[in-house]
Structure formats: structure tokens, C-alpha cells
């Protein structure tokens, strides 16, 4: 369940590393279940092409799917921080 306040949108932050097999299916299910939610995919330089898949998803739905590419893999805390606006 998502809650929205006037002028605010709900954001799901999805940290990814080597999620090429799962990302499309997961993003599609999220968008179907909660069409007004924004998805921020934060990829830690996955060597399996996860970042390219995230870019393609964003290109298909730029209003709701956003991507942040990171160049290092340094833990979950560092990955989810951008979703909090910092």
C-alpha cells in the first residue's frame, strides 16, 4: 500500500547488482501493482548488464522509472541514500 500527500509521490528504491534476469519482471510487476509509484533503480556497476536493462526500462517509462548508475559497490546503505533525497 502506498500513501501520497499533496504534491508528493511515493518512490521505491531498488538497489541492484547482477539482477539482469530479474529486473524487467520485478519492475513490470511493481508498475502494474502501483502505477503511480516512481521506481529508482540504483545499480552498483553490475557486470551482467543490469544497468543497460534499467536504462531501457526508463526509456520506455521516463515519467516513473529512473536510474542511478554507481561506479562502486559499497553496501546497501550507500545505495538507498539517494532515495531519501540526500
Buried (B, 14 or more C-beta within 10 A) or exposed (E): EEEEEEEEEBBBBBBBBBBBEEBBEBBEEBBEEBEEBBBBBBBBEBEBBBBEBBBBBBEEBEEBBBBBBBEEEEEEEBBBEBBEEE
